[in-house]
């Protein structure tokens, strides 16, 4: 099925569809557009969230019982990272 058939008609003269980028030989580590994971900051105020499995007790903020609560001393920093206004 051609693109015209899928869209139910013909394209206007001069309109070209964008070319697809062949990414078959590119791994995510090769791409500059892939965001690298930032190293997590560990804060001394960390308190493990005991409702999580014990193997998650790694000191990361996302496993802290205060994370994204009003008790968190760094809430504004996390809200900035989440792009929440």
C-alpha positions as CSV (number, residue, x, y, z in Angstrom):
1,X,0.0,0.0,0.0
2,X,1.4,3.4,-1.0
3,X,1.4,6.4,1.3
4,X,-1.2,8.0,-1.0
5,X,-3.5,5.0,-0.6
6,X,-3.2,5.1,3.2
7,X,-4.0,8.7,3.3
8,X,-7.0,8.3,0.9
9,X,-5.8,10.4,-1.9
10,X,-2.9,11.9,-3.8
11,X,-0.3,14.3,-2.4
12,X,-0.4,17.9,-3.6
13,X,2.2,18.6,-6.3
14,X,5.6,19.4,-4.8
15,X,4.9,17.9,-1.4
16,X,7.5,15.3,-0.5
17,X,7.5,13.0,2.5
18,X,10.5,13.2,4.8
19,X,13.1,10.5,4.3
20,X,13.4,7.9,7.0
21,X,16.7,7.7,8.8
22,X,18.3,4.2,8.7
23,X,19.3,3.5,12.3
24,X,19.8,-0.3,11.9
25,X,23.6,-0.1,12.4
26,X,23.5,2.4,15.3
27,X,23.5,1.3,18.9
28,X,22.2,3.6,21.7
29,X,25.7,4.1,22.9
30,X,26.7,5.5,19.5
31,X,24.0,8.1,19.4
32,X,24.7,11.6,20.7
33,X,20.9,12.2,21.2
34,X,20.5,9.5,23.8
35,X,20.6,11.0,27.2
36,X,23.2,9.4,29.5
37,X,22.0,8.4,32.9
38,X,23.3,10.9,35.4
39,X,25.0,9.6,38.5
40,X,22.5,9.7,41.3
41,X,23.4,12.1,44.2
42,X,23.2,10.5,47.6
43,X,22.2,12.8,50.4
44,X,22.9,12.3,54.1
45,X,19.2,12.8,54.9
46,X,18.3,9.5,53.2
47,X,15.9,7.3,55.0
48,X,15.0,4.0,53.3
49,X,11.3,3.6,52.4
50,X,10.5,0.3,54.2
51,X,7.5,-0.4,52.0
52,X,10.0,-1.2,49.2
53,X,11.9,-4.5,49.0
54,X,15.2,-4.5,51.0
55,X,17.3,-4.9,47.8
56,X,16.3,-1.3,46.9
57,X,18.0,0.1,50.0
58,X,20.9,1.6,48.0
59,X,20.9,5.2,49.2
60,X,19.3,6.6,46.1
61,X,16.8,9.4,46.6
62,X,14.1,7.6,44.7
63,X,14.1,4.9,47.4
64,X,13.9,7.4,50.3
65,X,10.7,7.6,52.3
66,X,10.8,11.4,52.0
67,X,11.2,11.5,48.2
68,X,8.8,13.9,46.6
69,X,7.1,14.7,49.9
70,X,7.0,17.9,51.9
71,X,9.5,16.3,54.3
72,X,12.1,16.2,51.6
73,X,14.8,18.9,52.1
74,X,15.6,18.8,48.3
75,X,12.1,18.8,47.0
76,X,12.6,21.9,44.8
77,X,15.6,20.3,43.2
78,X,13.6,17.2,42.2
79,X,10.7,19.3,41.0
80,X,13.1,21.1,38.7
81,X,14.4,17.8,37.3
82,X,10.8,16.7,36.7
83,X,9.9,19.9,34.9
84,X,7.0,20.5,37.3
85,X,5.8,24.0,37.7
